[in-house]
Amino acid sequence: MDLLLWRHAEAVEGSPDLGRKLTVRGEKQARQMAEWLDKHAPNNLRILVSPALRCQQTARALGRPFATDKRLGTDSNVSNLLAAVGWPDGGEKGSGKSAVLVVGHQPTLGQTAALLLSGEEASWTIKKGALWWFSNRTRQGETQTVLQAAIPSL
């Protein structure tokens, strides 16, 4: 399975938190990362997005259908994120390689990245607008997580 974690682009400050919009810079960040994803992301990409407006706007830059998942909201955690995507097999054991893109928030995305790479949750930071791409594979009977790419906001 491939898991792509995309932190929402730069957003305005204020409240209510769920209604915060992208800044002009954030809109540009989202468009640029969407262009990168169009060139590099797997064709079978399923997209899950936080209900927060800034995440919805970030995902819309891709121009692809996506599903909103409350488990990815601002109060999410690693367990909720992994359950939403079905890590490590995408909920599709034996049906071929799946790929899921999550558009979400800190600290959950950074904590998830830490768990996948180090085996423990830690306070890692994924910058606004950035994307981390992980693959899960089995080699000689051992399950491994591989970091395929870490793309800063463009």
C-alpha atoms as one frame of an Amber mdcrd trajectory, in Angstrom:
protein
   0.000   0.000   0.000   1.072   3.566  -0.655   0.113   6.238   1.862   0.580
   9.890   0.969   0.264  12.435   3.768  -0.370  15.983   2.529  -0.603  18.723
   5.118  -3.032  21.457   4.164  -1.480  24.555   2.662  -1.059  27.861   4.501
  -4.313  29.174   5.981  -5.480  32.385   7.614  -5.462  32.603  11.391  -8.675
  32.900  13.358 -11.795  31.049  14.314 -13.817  29.048  13.953 -10.917  26.710
  13.250 -12.839  24.484  10.835 -13.750  27.509   8.683 -10.231  28.875   8.155
  -9.522  29.497   4.445  -6.275  29.214   2.546  -4.245  32.363   2.102  -3.243
  33.467  -1.402   0.131  31.843  -0.718  -1.649  28.689   0.468  -3.699  28.515
  -2.735  -0.450  28.719  -4.726   1.152  26.013  -2.548  -1.843  23.735  -3.110
  -1.810  24.258  -6.885   1.911  23.582  -7.132   1.735  20.373  -5.074  -1.318
  19.277  -7.079   0.743  19.670 -10.276   3.489  17.524  -8.738   0.951  14.901
  -7.676  -0.604  14.837 -11.149   2.793  13.847 -12.546   3.854  11.384  -9.839
   0.924   9.964  -7.856  -0.384   6.448  -8.528  -3.357   6.214 -10.909  -5.479
   4.277  -8.401  -5.279   7.039  -5.783  -8.103   7.245  -3.233  -8.273  10.666
  -1.560  -9.506  11.203   2.022  -9.777  14.721   3.402 -10.400  16.398   6.750
 -13.674  18.323   6.965 -11.747  21.553   7.723 -12.178  24.134   4.948  -8.422
  24.593   4.460  -8.023  20.859   3.800 -10.997  20.804   1.454  -9.512  23.721
  -0.519  -6.094  22.047  -0.610  -7.625  18.823  -1.971  -9.742  20.674  -4.547
  -6.543  21.929  -6.172  -6.082  18.365  -7.472  -9.316  18.456  -9.432 -10.059
  14.830  -8.513 -12.945  13.357  -6.537 -12.316  12.930  -2.819 -14.149  11.792
   0.283 -14.427  13.825   3.461 -13.688  11.757   6.562 -14.422  13.116  10.053
 -11.763  10.776  11.467  -9.183  13.113   9.869 -10.397  16.307  11.555  -8.409
  18.746  13.656  -8.875  16.554  16.741  -7.725  13.367  15.006  -4.996  10.990
  16.112  -2.751   8.359  14.546  -5.155   5.483  15.261  -8.034   7.303  13.567
  -5.923   8.125  10.513  -4.632   4.565  10.100  -8.167   3.184  10.533  -9.523
   5.606   7.931  -6.981   4.508   5.322  -6.839   0.838   6.303  -3.052   0.807
   6.794  -1.125  -1.294   5.996  -3.143  -2.954   3.227  -5.745  -0.319   2.414
  -8.497  -2.647   3.538  -8.014  -4.561   0.287  -5.894  -7.589   1.164  -5.066
  -9.642  -1.872  -6.639  -7.206  -4.316  -3.456  -5.568  -5.521  -1.616  -2.452
  -4.493  -3.753   0.374  -3.159  -2.855   4.032  -2.683  -4.438   6.591  -0.357
  -3.789  10.315  -0.122  -4.737  11.968   3.184  -5.101  15.748   3.345  -4.939
  16.598   7.018  -3.365  18.337   9.976  -0.515  18.528  12.408   0.246  17.018
  14.821  -1.464  13.862  13.500   0.406  13.728  10.174   3.814  14.126  11.818
   2.988  11.595  14.520   1.869   9.139  11.827   5.081   9.671   9.850   7.126
   9.054  13.000   5.253   5.837  13.776   5.620   4.501  10.237   9.349   5.167
  10.035  10.558   4.692  13.616   7.928   2.411  15.128   6.948   5.008  17.747
   4.755   8.088  17.721   6.808  11.247  18.145   6.339  14.952  17.592   7.614
  15.209  14.022   6.536  18.168  11.938   5.294  18.136   8.372   5.322  21.717
   7.103   2.207  23.357   5.693   1.665  22.322   2.094   4.258  19.520   2.237
   3.757  15.868   1.266   5.308  12.655   2.604   4.842   9.432   0.621   5.194
   5.999   2.250   5.018   2.479   0.834   4.441  -0.712   2.743   6.105  -3.858
   1.431   7.191  -7.314   2.510  10.772  -8.464   1.964  11.951 -11.929   3.033
   8.895 -12.271   5.262   9.486  -8.906   6.979   7.041  -6.025   6.646   8.807
  -2.756   5.885   7.751   0.852   5.520   9.680   2.860   2.957   9.734   6.628
   2.567   9.301   7.158  -1.172   9.351  10.960  -1.133   9.277  13.963   1.175
   8.294  16.996  -0.866   8.409  20.418   0.796   5.718  22.950  -0.005   6.591
  24.224  -3.442
